[in-house]
Amino acid sequence: MASNKKDDIRKLLKGIETGDPASVSVVNEEQYIQHNPQTHEGSEGLAELFKRLSKTSPRVNIVRVFEDGDFVFAHTEYDFDVRNIGFEIFRFENAQAVEHWDNIQKRLGPNNANHTMIDGVTEATDHELTERNRLVVQSFVEDVLIHNSLDKVNNYINKEQYTEHNPRFGDDIVELLTALSSTDNFAIKYEKNHRLLAEGNFVLSVCEGYTNQNQTSFFDLFRLQDGKIIEHWDTTEGIPPRSEWKNNNGKF
């Protein structure tokens, strides 16, 4: 039977609850490249991590899972001592995961529009429009987020239908524009887009930049309709100093 990459990743992530080392069998330990700076290389490192986390009686809620060629990306909620929201990306070769990226943030909110960091639509549609939607988000990230051409935002976002899940903002895109143009301690600066993954009307962008002058990783998930963005989720995570990394692969 052919491997189902989405199901394999669901089983892997659920292994955090049980600590069962068999849950990491989907990972090719000889080829695995780990991009979480605070996790050791290889599936043995994951097994150790899962065993440790399982002692805290964690719960893993896998909210969304998407597939883009050799990649699977998931939107998850982790309930440990604190509740965290994360995006997980896995790259597959020969039916096994060989590379992993993630971005984790403490769960906050709901925001002033009463949206949480994970609620909303969960299933992809419009699969025939995957590449068009990927290009829309690519242009939005480059024009608005990186080059700060805020006057172009209406080219990409349907403000009449827009739903925002960031805990700091509401559905009014003026709040987003204010944050992007801010110079205060919460200033957001996107500098480089590293990856765009898409399935149907969902597109995930992986960017590097700064928050309050601290090096930061931005993972942004967008849902599109009729060629425009109508829903957005994200996680923002500070990148630790190089001296604290447990592998040499880099965040991106």
C-alpha angles and dihedrals in degrees: 000000000000117000117256104215095197092053091045091056092046089055091046094052093044086057087076087072096051103031088222107159089209089071090074094056089104087068118087099224094196095055103027116131114196118203098180100105091211098052126079120243123268137022091286087064090051092050090053091047093049091048091052094045093048090064089067091059093242126190124213120201111191102202103174134009125186136177130215113176107290092358133086119190125189136192109214145175119215121197109197122134083317130022115253133185119214147177117215125195124191128184117208134209122178093353094306133099111249103168136033138193129174144173121204131190133174111258112255135170150351091234126230090277089056094247120139126216092259111028123103136064114352107179126075121234135173093053091170088064096054096113094043091052092047090055092049091055092043090056093044092052093047098042103036109020102035105026093032095227090159093169088071096058094102089059088067110025126062096216092189092062101026119134118191123200099179105117092225098055140048132214094282105099089209087079091056092047091050091053093048092051095042124116096189127104092286094054113148120210122181112197110166138018110217103177145004120199123183145181116178111304095354122086127179120202123196113204140172126216145109139290114194087346092303118124107255142183117221120198111184125184117199132190116204136199127184091354097307136096113255103163136032138189127174149169125211120200132179115234111234121233115276090248090066098052118117094200135030101232102097129233094274 
